[in-house]
Amino acid sequence: MANETLKSAKKNKNDEFYTQLCDIEKELSHYKEHFYGKTVLCNCDDPRVSNFFRFFALKFKEWGLKRLITTCYKNQDVDLFSQNDCEKAVWLDYYGNPNDNTSTDFSTVEVKELKGDGDFRSKECIELLKQADIVVTNPPVSLFREYVAQLVEYDKKFIIVGHQNAITYKEIFKLIKNNKLWLGYGFKGGAAHFISSYEDIATASNHKEGMIRVSGVNWFTNLDIPKHHENLILYKNFTEEEYPKYENYDAINVDKTSDIPQDYNGIIGVPITFLDKYNPEQFEIVALGIVGSCDFTCEKRMEILDKNGMPTGKYTINAKGTLYRKHLETDTKPAAFRDYETGELYQSIYARILIKKK
């Protein structure tokens, strides 16, 4: 249900999900060597409430930072959920505290007004981007494509928060395929709590007051980290029974990354969560298993079945443009499609990345 809230935020352009300091510290601890002598930009962050600013301000001397710049879209009120009508975009240029580098009181740090609205695409914010070496922030969900495109255009290093669904965006997937973007160390269990005004509907054990739990979130980066070079240990052997082929593409299906067979040299369809273990020295990414990314070998007209496997009277081509396989007697889920001509039943496959061992 938290993912429904995320979709709502994207649709309504209400993207105020604030990252916890503990999550920032846990991830960024793996990148310390990259920051010495660097200018850091957090361009979706009000410095007086942003935990990204707080983290880098606290680490400024220890990590040997050169400069810290933060910019924020409109509202500079300290209250995260303020409805203040007098909104102003602000920015901060921080060079450390020469008097006391151990101080955790940043209330006296001068915050300046921007001429515009603080949009990261505005001319004055782009000028600040040009001065940065590394960008670190949690960008708006609804603008993730544009945000990453800008970082690439200006050849910036970055560590940013995003949802795993972004992996399937053709612009983002192309960067991953070309080894220009990869996943960081991530959030525990692939989920995180964000400070948000949305109502949290997580179970009692996962509920945190004033926060919302969102599953499927990741850190995206183009900074080199050891994780990106670690081989995935493979131990299973291929059998036709355990690894059925797709009907519309010459590849076998694997439901869990850990089940990738060690002795299969053809193309393999894996869940998008595979990217958390992806090492470009071990595997080659071939394509994304959707129409427009891979060339399907056939195009069958199929009737769409409901969640109980019953006819709906609605039809599609190639399982709505995704990979599919024959429905097996051992499948616990009902069939999702039926061949219009032959009556053959098929099982739908959630988003897959097509890979091949090197």
C-alpha positions as CSV (number, residue, x, y, z in Angstrom):
1,M,0.0,0.0,0.0
2,A,2.9,2.4,0.6
3,N,3.7,1.9,-3.1
4,E,0.3,3.2,-3.9
5,T,1.1,6.3,-2.0
6,L,4.3,6.6,-4.0
7,K,2.3,6.4,-7.2
8,S,0.0,9.1,-5.9
9,A,2.9,11.3,-5.1
10,K,4.2,10.9,-8.6
11,K,0.8,11.6,-10.2
12,N,0.1,14.6,-8.0
13,K,3.6,16.0,-8.1
14,N,3.7,15.9,-4.2
15,D,7.2,14.5,-3.7
16,E,8.0,15.5,-0.1
17,F,9.7,12.3,1.1
18,Y,12.6,13.3,3.5
19,T,15.4,10.8,4.1
20,Q,16.5,9.8,7.6
21,L,20.0,10.7,8.8
22,C,20.6,7.1,9.8
23,D,19.9,5.9,6.2
24,I,22.1,8.6,4.7
25,E,25.0,7.7,7.0
26,K,24.7,4.0,6.4
27,E,24.9,4.4,2.6
28,L,27.5,7.2,2.3
29,S,29.9,5.5,4.7
30,H,30.9,3.3,1.7
31,Y,31.9,6.3,-0.4
32,K,34.2,8.3,1.9
33,E,37.2,8.1,-0.3
34,H,35.4,9.9,-3.1
35,F,34.7,13.1,-1.2
36,Y,38.2,14.4,-0.2
37,G,38.7,17.9,-1.7
38,K,35.3,17.8,-3.4
39,T,32.4,20.2,-3.7
40,V,29.1,18.5,-2.8
41,L,25.7,19.7,-4.1
42,C,22.4,18.8,-2.5
43,N,20.0,20.5,-4.8
44,C,16.6,19.3,-3.5
45,D,17.3,20.2,0.1
46,D,16.4,23.0,2.5
47,P,19.6,23.2,4.6
48,R,17.7,24.0,7.8
49,V,15.7,20.7,7.7
50,S,17.7,18.5,5.3
51,N,19.5,15.5,6.7
52,F,21.7,15.5,3.7
53,F,23.0,19.0,4.7
54,R,23.3,17.9,8.3
55,F,25.3,14.8,7.4
56,F,27.9,16.6,5.2
57,A,28.1,19.6,7.6
58,L,29.0,17.1,10.4
59,K,31.5,15.3,8.2
60,F,32.9,18.4,6.6
61,K,36.4,18.4,8.2
62,E,36.7,14.6,8.7
63,W,36.0,13.9,5.1
64,G,38.1,16.8,3.9
65,L,35.3,18.5,1.9
66,K,36.0,21.6,0.0
67,R,32.6,23.1,-0.2
68,L,28.9,22.2,0.4
69,I,26.1,23.8,-1.6
70,T,22.4,23.2,-0.9
71,T,19.4,24.5,-2.8
72,C,15.7,24.1,-2.0
73,Y,12.5,24.6,-4.0
74,K,10.4,27.5,-2.6
75,N,9.5,27.0,1.1
76,Q,12.3,27.8,3.6
77,D,10.1,27.4,6.7
78,V,11.7,25.1,9.2
79,D,8.4,23.2,9.7
80,L,8.5,20.4,7.1
81,F,4.8,20.4,6.7
82,S,4.2,24.1,6.8
83,Q,1.4,25.6,4.7
84,N,3.2,29.0,4.8
85,D,1.9,31.1,1.9
86,C,5.1,33.2,1.7
87,E,7.2,30.6,0.0
88,K,10.8,31.4,-1.0
89,A,13.5,29.4,-2.6
90,V,16.8,29.4,-0.7
91,W,20.4,28.2,-1.0
92,L,23.4,27.9,1.2
93,D,27.1,27.9,0.5
94,Y,29.0,26.2,3.3
95,Y,32.8,26.0,3.8
96,G,32.8,24.5,7.3
97,N,32.8,26.0,10.7
98,P,36.4,27.4,11.3
99,N,35.6,28.2,15.0
100,D,34.2,24.8,16.0
101,N,34.1,21.9,13.5
102,T,32.5,19.7,16.1
103,S,29.4,21.9,16.5
104,T,26.0,20.4,15.6
105,D,24.2,23.7,15.8
106,F,23.6,25.0,12.3
107,S,20.8,27.4,13.2
108,T,23.0,30.5,12.6
109,V,24.3,29.4,9.2
110,E,23.3,32.0,6.7
111,V,20.6,31.0,4.3
112,K,20.2,33.1,1.2
113,E,17.3,33.6,-1.1
114,L,17.4,32.5,-4.8
115,K,16.0,34.8,-7.5
116,G,13.8,32.1,-8.9
117,D,11.8,29.2,-7.5
118,G,14.8,26.9,-6.8
119,D,13.8,24.3,-9.5
120,F,16.9,22.2,-10.3
121,R,16.3,23.0,-14.0
122,S,16.5,26.7,-13.5
123,K,19.4,28.7,-14.9
124,E,20.8,29.8,-11.5
125,C,20.6,26.2,-10.1
126,I,22.3,24.8,-13.2
127,E,25.1,27.3,-12.6
128,L,25.6,25.9,-9.1
129,L,25.4,22.4,-10.5
130,K,28.3,23.2,-12.8
131,Q,30.5,24.1,-9.7
132,A,29.8,20.7,-8.0
133,D,31.8,17.5,-8.2
134,I,29.3,15.2,-6.5
135,V,25.5,15.5,-6.2
136,V,23.8,13.7,-3.3
137,T,20.1,14.0,-2.6
138,N,16.6,12.5,-2.8
139,P,15.1,14.0,-5.9
140,P,11.4,14.3,-6.7
141,V,9.8,11.0,-7.7
142,S,7.9,12.6,-10.6
143,L,11.0,14.2,-12.1
144,F,13.5,11.3,-11.7
145,R,14.1,10.9,-15.5
146,E,14.7,14.6,-16.0
147,Y,16.9,14.8,-12.9
148,V,19.2,12.0,-13.9
149,A,19.3,13.2,-17.5
150,Q,20.6,16.6,-16.2
151,L,23.3,14.9,-14.1
152,V,24.5,12.9,-17.2
153,E,24.4,16.0,-19.4
154,Y,26.7,17.9,-17.1
155,D,28.9,14.8,-16.4
156,K,28.4,14.8,-12.6
157,K,29.1,12.1,-10.1
158,F,26.1,11.3,-8.0
159,I,24.5,9.3,-5.2
160,I,20.7,9.7,-5.2
161,V,17.6,7.9,-3.9
162,G,15.1,6.5,-6.3
163,H,12.4,3.8,-6.7
164,Q,13.3,0.5,-8.3
165,N,10.6,1.0,-10.9
166,A,12.9,3.7,-12.4
167,I,15.0,0.8,-13.6
168,T,12.4,0.0,-16.2
169,Y,12.4,3.6,-17.6
170,K,14.1,3.3,-21.0
171,E,16.4,6.3,-20.3
172,I,17.5,4.9,-16.9
173,F,17.9,1.3,-18.2
174,K,20.1,2.5,-21.1
175,L,22.5,4.0,-18.5
176,I,22.5,0.8,-16.5
177,K,23.1,-1.3,-19.6
178,N,26.0,0.9,-20.7
179,N,27.5,0.7,-17.2
180,K,27.0,4.5,-16.6
181,L,24.7,4.0,-13.5
182,W,24.3,1.2,-11.0
183,L,22.8,0.5,-7.6
184,G,24.4,1.4,-4.3
185,Y,24.4,-0.6,-1.1
186,G,20.7,0.0,-0.6
187,F,18.1,0.1,2.2
188,K,17.6,-2.9,4.5
189,G,15.1,-5.2,2.9
190,G,14.7,-2.9,0.0
191,A,12.4,-0.6,2.1
192,A,12.9,2.6,4.0
193,H,11.0,5.0,6.3
194,F,10.8,8.6,5.0
195,I,9.6,11.6,6.9
196,S,6.4,12.5,5.2
197,S,3.0,14.2,5.7
198,Y,1.3,11.2,4.0
199,E,-0.6,8.8,6.3
200,D,1.4,5.7,7.0
201,I,-0.5,2.5,6.6
202,A,2.3,0.1,7.4
203,T,1.7,-2.7,9.8
204,A,2.3,-2.0,13.5
205,S,5.7,-3.6,13.5
206,N,6.8,-1.3,10.6
207,H,5.1,1.8,11.7
208,K,7.0,4.9,12.7
209,E,5.3,8.1,13.8
210,G,5.5,10.9,11.3
211,M,7.0,8.6,8.7
212,I,5.9,6.5,5.8
213,R,7.3,3.1,4.9
214,V,8.1,2.8,1.2
215,S,9.2,-0.5,-0.4
216,G,11.4,-0.9,-3.5
217,V,13.6,2.1,-2.9
218,N,17.3,2.1,-3.9
219,W,20.4,4.3,-4.0
220,F,21.5,5.0,-7.6
221,T,25.1,6.0,-8.2
222,N,27.9,6.2,-10.8
223,L,30.7,6.3,-8.2
224,D,32.9,3.2,-8.1
225,I,32.3,0.9,-5.1
226,P,33.6,-2.6,-4.3
227,K,30.0,-4.0,-4.4
228,H,29.9,-3.3,-8.2
229,H,32.8,-5.8,-8.7
230,E,31.7,-8.6,-6.5
231,N,30.9,-11.9,-8.3
232,L,27.6,-13.6,-7.6
233,I,28.1,-17.1,-6.4
234,L,26.2,-19.6,-8.7
235,Y,25.6,-23.1,-7.6
236,K,22.5,-24.5,-9.4
237,N,22.6,-26.5,-12.6
238,F,20.3,-26.1,-15.6
239,T,17.3,-28.4,-16.3
240,E,14.5,-27.8,-18.8
241,E,12.0,-28.6,-16.1
242,E,13.1,-26.0,-13.6
243,Y,14.0,-23.3,-16.2
244,P,11.2,-23.1,-18.8
245,K,11.7,-20.9,-21.9
246,Y,9.6,-18.0,-22.8
247,E,7.2,-18.4,-25.7
248,N,8.1,-15.1,-27.3
249,Y,11.8,-14.8,-26.7
250,D,14.7,-17.3,-26.8
251,A,15.6,-17.2,-23.1
252,I,15.0,-19.2,-20.0
253,N,13.1,-17.8,-17.0
254,V,14.6,-17.4,-13.5
255,D,12.4,-16.3,-10.7
256,K,15.2,-15.6,-8.1
257,T,18.6,-14.2,-8.7
258,S,20.1,-16.8,-6.4
259,D,18.8,-19.5,-8.8
260,I,20.7,-18.4,-11.9
261,P,22.2,-21.7,-13.3
262,Q,26.0,-21.9,-13.4
263,D,26.1,-24.0,-16.5
264,Y,23.7,-22.2,-18.9
265,N,25.4,-19.9,-21.5
266,G,22.3,-18.7,-23.3
267,I,20.1,-15.7,-22.4
268,I,18.4,-15.6,-19.0
269,G,15.5,-13.6,-17.9
270,V,15.9,-12.4,-14.3
271,P,13.9,-10.1,-11.9
272,I,14.9,-6.5,-11.8
273,T,16.2,-7.0,-8.2
274,F,19.1,-8.9,-9.9
275,L,20.7,-5.4,-10.4
276,D,21.5,-5.4,-6.7
277,K,24.0,-8.2,-7.4
278,Y,25.0,-7.2,-10.9
279,N,28.7,-7.2,-11.7
280,P,29.4,-6.1,-15.3
281,E,32.5,-8.2,-15.3
282,Q,30.5,-11.3,-14.7
283,F,27.3,-10.7,-16.7
284,E,26.3,-8.8,-19.8
285,I,22.9,-7.0,-19.9
286,V,21.2,-7.8,-23.2
287,A,17.8,-6.0,-22.9
288,L,14.8,-5.3,-20.8
289,G,12.1,-7.9,-21.3
290,I,9.4,-5.5,-22.6
291,V,8.2,-4.3,-26.0
292,G,10.5,-1.7,-27.4
293,S,13.6,-3.1,-25.7
294,C,13.7,-6.6,-27.1
295,D,12.5,-8.2,-30.3
296,F,9.8,-10.7,-29.6
297,T,9.9,-13.9,-31.8
298,C,6.2,-14.2,-32.2
299,E,3.0,-12.1,-31.7
300,K,0.0,-14.1,-30.5
301,R,-3.5,-12.7,-29.9
302,M,-4.5,-13.6,-26.4
303,E,-7.5,-13.3,-24.2
304,I,-6.9,-11.7,-20.8
305,L,-7.9,-13.8,-17.9
306,D,-8.9,-12.4,-14.5
307,K,-7.1,-13.1,-11.2
308,N,-9.0,-16.3,-10.9
309,G,-8.1,-17.5,-14.4
310,M,-11.5,-16.8,-15.9
311,P,-12.2,-15.2,-19.3
312,T,-12.7,-11.4,-19.4
313,G,-13.6,-11.0,-23.1
314,K,-10.7,-8.6,-23.5
315,Y,-7.8,-9.3,-25.8
316,T,-4.1,-8.3,-26.1
317,I,-1.0,-9.0,-28.1
318,N,2.1,-10.7,-26.6
319,A,0.8,-10.6,-23.0
320,K,0.5,-6.8,-23.1
321,G,4.0,-6.4,-24.5
322,T,5.9,-8.5,-22.0
323,L,7.6,-11.9,-21.8
324,Y,5.4,-14.9,-21.1
325,R,5.6,-18.7,-20.8
326,K,3.3,-21.7,-20.9
327,H,1.2,-22.2,-17.9
328,L,2.3,-25.3,-15.9
329,E,0.3,-27.6,-13.8
330,T,2.7,-26.9,-11.0
331,D,2.0,-23.1,-11.1
332,T,0.3,-21.9,-7.9
333,K,-1.1,-18.9,-9.7
334,P,-4.0,-19.1,-12.2
335,A,-3.1,-18.6,-15.9
336,A,-3.2,-15.0,-17.0
337,F,-3.7,-15.4,-20.8
338,R,-5.3,-17.8,-23.2
339,D,-4.3,-18.2,-26.9
340,Y,-7.1,-16.9,-29.0
341,E,-6.7,-19.7,-31.6
342,T,-5.4,-22.7,-29.8
343,G,-6.7,-22.2,-26.2
344,E,-3.2,-22.7,-24.8
345,L,-2.8,-21.1,-21.4
346,Y,0.1,-18.8,-20.5
347,Q,1.6,-17.4,-17.4
348,S,2.5,-13.7,-17.2
349,I,6.0,-12.8,-16.1
350,Y,6.8,-9.7,-14.0
351,A,9.4,-7.3,-15.4
352,R,12.5,-9.1,-16.4
353,I,16.0,-8.1,-17.4
354,L,17.6,-10.3,-20.0
355,I,21.2,-11.1,-19.2
356,K,24.0,-13.4,-20.4
357,K,27.1,-14.8,-18.6
358,K,30.5,-13.5,-19.8
